[in-house]
Amino acid sequence: MKAGWAVVGAFVLAALVLAGAAAPRAPSAYVAPVPAQERAQNAAILAALAAAGIERAWVDAQGERVLVVYELPEGMALDAAQAYALGAAAVAAPQAERLLARTTAGAEWSVPAEAVRAYQAGATTRAELEAQVVRA
Amino acid sequence: MRAVAILVVVLLLAGPAAAGVRTSWRAEDAIALAGALLADPDVRAAADERAPFALRVDVLDGADAAFVYEGSALREGDRPGAYVLRTTTDGALVAVNSDAPAHALLCLLAAGAATLTSPRAIERVALTAALARATRDDACLPRGVQVAEGVFVDDGAVFDRFGAPLGWQDPDAPRWLGRPEAGITRLSPAQLPRGAEPDLADPWRAAATPAMRALLDAAADCPCDRGALVPAGDWRAALAADPRVEGGT
């Protein structure tokens, strides 16, 4: 008798398992939490780029580094665009220590954020700043 | 009794597996997806014919990585450039810049996922891509096609089998799906505040003027978030209700 109940219980359990497995699952969200500060800084940098006519861009401000990737608009000088992007990143992300700007064509500059801020504050010359830019 | 107990255990273990249920993406899923995509003759043929590609992983530090998609034979109008903007212990956010072909995106995802999974337990792989033109003009991935087990592409959006978005491919996708509440996954330039123009005579300082700082402050208050993925809800219902949708999945 006990064995009979056990068999019934096994079938009930199996039915529950199969029913649960076959049931449609609710869509689940991909959660990519981005801190509010990073969102704000990303938006600020994108706005700065857009104001200069750079409208195809991705920005990722994460902690100590800011990465700006963009498509260089036709007619815009690469040097000016890179410097502008890095300058905007320095303004928008005051906590950043390293700034990187890349074009989709592969030009990449990186520079210590402090060097940019020092130039923006008038503490150094442009030549001193650009001497710290690493070009790849 | 022992046989019954064994039967119960077997059923408990085999039931979900037999039904193909997965509750999350794991490393092995990503690797399987990579294999499926790269082994798919259509994907391979399209990739070989249209855009021979190379993938490089640049590890910036312990938490970040960047992929560079280098197309050596892209069509005129196609632009290389794909980047992983964010990788964490539970996912990778891949952004594909501009008009890379959809099949290249998928190959990128596959290779990227396979590469990233080795040191980390990736639960989900999310894609954010700007591929509107590629998917609309490119016949290799028509809308509503299942490109791999459990992965669907619908006119610019990539979904898993449960309808969860693996990523949007263009900012119009939420509108196309008729769900404005799906949110903004890619900040459109039109959404950004304007009102100041930088003087690029000194580009290093151009964003540091009072007018530009005001612009940046205004943008920082923008509730939008480019690159963040937003819950999509029941996309199948939205598709079914959208008369512009042909077929679907």
Interface residues (C-beta under 8 A of the other chain):
Chain A: K2 A3 A6 V7 G9 A10 L13 A14 V17 L18 G20 A21 A22 R25 A26 P27 S28 A29 Y30 V31 A32 V34 R39 A40 Q41 N42 A43 A44 I45 L46 A47 A48 A50 A51 A52 E55 R56 W58 V59 D60 Q62 R65 L67 V69 E71 D79 A80 A81 Q82 A83 Y84 L86 G87 A88 A90 V91 A92 T104 A105 G106 V116 Y119 Q120 R126 L129
Chain B: M1 V4 A5 L7 V8 L11 L12 G15 P16 A18 A19 V21 T23 S24 L60 D64 A66 V68 R79 P80 G81 Y83 L85 R86 G91 L93 A95 N97 S98 R124 A126 A130 F162 G163 A164 P165 L166 G167 L187 P189 L192 P193 R194 A196 E197 P198 L200 D202 P203 W204 R205 A206 A207 A208 M212 R213 L215 L216 D217 A218 A219 A220 D221 C222 C224 D225 R226 G227 A228 L229 V230 P231 A232 G233 D234 W235
